[in-house]
């Protein structure tokens, strides 16, 4: 198992520049509802994007964040998320591909939320383990395996980059309820300050 690092330690280890938080897009933003573009340039621009994504995730107290959640059409997500043992995984995956679950893998039905539909949660069943292949920020092939909440995170964030939000996987009544409350929060100015749905100064 890799050594456990916090966000700042991992960012320093891989040579990220200083990041700045950006506001998180909300359900209905077009960039959230279409597949993202493959990343082909593994230079400084990608490192800056990953640094900004980490800062944005941290500001929103999230465990994962996809590039389109800060309005960028690129297949990359970051994570700072515990697995079923409590071990925190920190990193970024570029051009992720979610592998099919192994035969017989149990499903875990638990509440799921999303920073792009903030403050709302709904039960959703997903495989209890997950594996994603892709590239690191230097373009080298990697594979990341997850259990528990980290497995859910890997699936949730890969979905984002395919234009799918967790609400799209809910039963119609549950989906309608979550989105209705999201709309109400926006109209009532109750969205968190890091969200695009919050009023600007």
C-alpha positions as CSV (number, residue, x, y, z in Angstrom):
1,X,0.0,0.0,0.0
2,X,1.3,3.5,-0.8
3,X,2.3,5.9,2.0
4,X,-0.6,8.1,3.1
5,X,-0.1,11.7,2.0
6,X,-2.2,14.7,2.6
7,X,-3.1,17.0,-0.4
8,X,-0.2,19.4,0.2
9,X,2.3,16.7,0.5
10,X,1.1,15.0,-2.7
11,X,1.0,18.3,-4.6
12,X,4.6,19.0,-3.6
13,X,5.7,15.4,-4.4
14,X,4.4,15.7,-8.0
15,X,5.6,19.3,-8.5
16,X,2.3,21.1,-8.7
17,X,2.2,24.9,-8.8
18,X,0.2,26.9,-6.3
19,X,-3.5,26.5,-7.0
20,X,-6.5,28.8,-6.6
21,X,-10.1,27.7,-5.9
22,X,-12.7,28.2,-8.5
23,X,-16.4,28.0,-8.1
24,X,-18.1,24.7,-8.7
25,X,-20.6,24.4,-11.6
26,X,-24.2,23.4,-10.8
27,X,-26.6,20.9,-12.4
28,X,-27.8,22.3,-15.7
29,X,-24.4,23.8,-16.8
30,X,-23.8,22.4,-20.3
31,X,-20.3,21.3,-19.5
32,X,-21.6,18.8,-16.9
33,X,-24.0,17.1,-19.3
34,X,-21.7,15.9,-22.1
35,X,-18.6,13.7,-22.3
36,X,-15.3,15.6,-21.7
37,X,-12.5,15.8,-24.1
38,X,-9.4,13.5,-23.8
39,X,-6.3,15.1,-22.4
40,X,-3.3,15.0,-24.8
41,X,-1.1,17.7,-23.4
42,X,0.7,16.7,-20.2
43,X,2.4,20.0,-19.6
44,X,2.2,23.0,-17.2
45,X,-1.4,23.8,-18.1
46,X,-2.6,20.4,-16.9
47,X,-0.6,20.8,-13.7
48,X,-2.1,24.2,-13.0
49,X,-5.6,22.7,-13.7
50,X,-5.0,19.9,-11.2
51,X,-3.7,22.4,-8.6
52,X,-6.8,24.5,-9.0
53,X,-9.0,21.4,-8.8
54,X,-7.4,20.4,-5.5
55,X,-7.9,23.8,-4.1
56,X,-11.5,23.9,-5.3
57,X,-12.2,20.5,-3.8
58,X,-10.7,21.5,-0.5
59,X,-12.7,24.7,-0.3
60,X,-15.9,22.7,-0.9
61,X,-14.8,20.0,1.6
62,X,-15.3,17.4,-1.1
63,X,-13.6,14.0,-1.5
64,X,-13.5,14.1,-5.3
65,X,-13.8,16.7,-8.1
66,X,-13.9,16.4,-11.9
67,X,-12.6,19.1,-14.3
68,X,-16.0,19.9,-15.7
69,X,-17.1,20.7,-12.2
70,X,-15.0,23.9,-12.4
71,X,-16.1,24.4,-16.0
72,X,-13.1,22.8,-17.8
73,X,-13.9,20.3,-20.6
74,X,-11.1,17.8,-19.9
75,X,-11.0,14.2,-18.8
76,X,-9.3,14.5,-15.4
77,X,-10.4,14.2,-11.8
78,X,-8.8,14.6,-8.4
79,X,-9.5,12.8,-5.1
80,X,-8.8,12.9,-1.4
81,X,-10.9,10.1,-0.1
82,X,-10.9,7.3,2.4
83,X,-11.4,3.6,1.5
84,X,-13.2,1.1,3.7
85,X,-10.2,0.8,6.0
86,X,-10.0,4.5,6.6
87,X,-6.8,4.9,4.5
88,X,-6.9,8.2,2.5
89,X,-6.1,8.1,-1.2
90,X,-4.9,11.4,-2.7
91,X,-4.2,12.0,-6.4
92,X,-5.4,12.7,-9.9
93,X,-6.4,10.5,-12.8
94,X,-6.2,11.7,-16.4
95,X,-8.4,10.0,-19.1
96,X,-9.9,7.5,-16.7
97,X,-11.7,4.4,-17.8
98,X,-13.8,2.5,-15.3
99,X,-13.2,-1.2,-15.5
100,X,-16.3,-3.6,-15.4
101,X,-16.9,-4.9,-11.9
102,X,-15.6,-8.4,-11.1
103,X,-18.3,-11.1,-11.2
104,X,-20.1,-11.5,-7.9
105,X,-19.1,-8.1,-6.5
106,X,-21.6,-6.9,-4.0
107,X,-23.5,-3.6,-4.3
108,X,-23.3,-1.0,-1.7
109,X,-26.4,1.2,-1.3
110,X,-25.6,4.4,0.6
111,X,-26.4,8.0,0.4
112,X,-24.6,9.8,-2.4
113,X,-24.2,13.6,-3.0
114,X,-22.4,15.9,-5.4
115,X,-20.8,19.3,-5.2
116,X,-22.7,20.2,-8.3
117,X,-26.0,19.5,-6.5
118,X,-24.8,20.7,-3.1
119,X,-26.3,19.8,0.2
120,X,-28.6,17.1,-1.2
121,X,-28.2,13.4,-0.8
122,X,-30.0,10.3,-2.0
123,X,-29.4,6.5,-1.7
124,X,-27.8,5.0,-4.7
125,X,-26.5,1.4,-5.2
126,X,-23.0,1.0,-6.7
127,X,-20.5,-1.8,-6.8
128,X,-18.6,-2.0,-3.5
129,X,-15.2,-2.1,-5.3
130,X,-14.0,-0.2,-8.3
131,X,-10.9,0.0,-10.5
132,X,-10.0,2.8,-12.9
133,X,-7.2,2.9,-15.4
134,X,-5.8,6.0,-17.0
135,X,-2.7,8.2,-16.8
136,X,-1.0,10.3,-14.2
137,X,-0.2,14.0,-14.7
138,X,3.0,13.1,-16.6
139,X,1.1,10.8,-19.0
140,X,2.3,7.5,-17.5
141,X,-0.2,4.7,-17.3
142,X,-1.7,4.0,-13.9
143,X,-4.4,1.9,-12.3
144,X,-6.3,2.9,-9.1
145,X,-8.4,0.4,-7.1
146,X,-10.9,1.4,-4.5
147,X,-13.2,0.0,-1.8
148,X,-15.8,1.6,0.3
149,X,-16.3,5.4,-0.2
150,X,-13.3,5.5,-2.4
151,X,-14.9,3.0,-4.8
152,X,-18.0,5.2,-4.9
153,X,-15.8,8.2,-5.6
154,X,-14.0,6.6,-8.5
155,X,-17.3,5.6,-10.1
156,X,-18.9,9.0,-9.4
157,X,-16.0,11.1,-10.8
158,X,-15.6,8.9,-13.9
159,X,-19.4,9.3,-14.5
160,X,-18.9,13.1,-14.4
161,X,-16.4,13.0,-17.2
162,X,-18.8,10.9,-19.2
163,X,-21.5,13.6,-18.7
164,X,-23.4,11.7,-16.1
165,X,-24.3,13.0,-12.7
166,X,-25.4,10.8,-9.8
167,X,-28.9,12.2,-10.0
168,X,-29.2,10.7,-13.5
169,X,-28.9,7.2,-11.9
170,X,-31.7,7.8,-9.4
171,X,-35.3,6.6,-9.8
172,X,-37.4,9.4,-11.3
173,X,-39.2,10.4,-8.1
174,X,-35.9,10.6,-6.1
175,X,-34.2,12.6,-9.0
176,X,-37.1,15.0,-9.2
177,X,-37.0,15.6,-5.4
178,X,-33.3,16.3,-5.3
179,X,-33.4,18.7,-8.3
180,X,-36.5,20.5,-7.0
181,X,-34.7,21.2,-3.7
182,X,-31.6,22.3,-5.6
183,X,-33.6,24.8,-7.6
184,X,-35.3,26.0,-4.4
185,X,-31.9,26.5,-2.7
186,X,-30.6,28.6,-5.7
187,X,-33.7,30.8,-5.7
188,X,-33.5,31.2,-1.9
189,X,-29.8,32.1,-2.1
190,X,-29.0,29.2,0.2
191,X,-26.2,27.7,-1.9
192,X,-22.7,27.5,-0.4
193,X,-20.3,30.3,-1.3
194,X,-18.0,28.0,-3.3
195,X,-20.9,27.1,-5.7
196,X,-21.8,28.8,-9.0
197,X,-25.3,28.8,-7.6
198,X,-24.4,31.3,-4.9
199,X,-24.9,35.0,-5.4
200,X,-21.7,36.8,-6.5
201,X,-20.5,39.8,-4.5
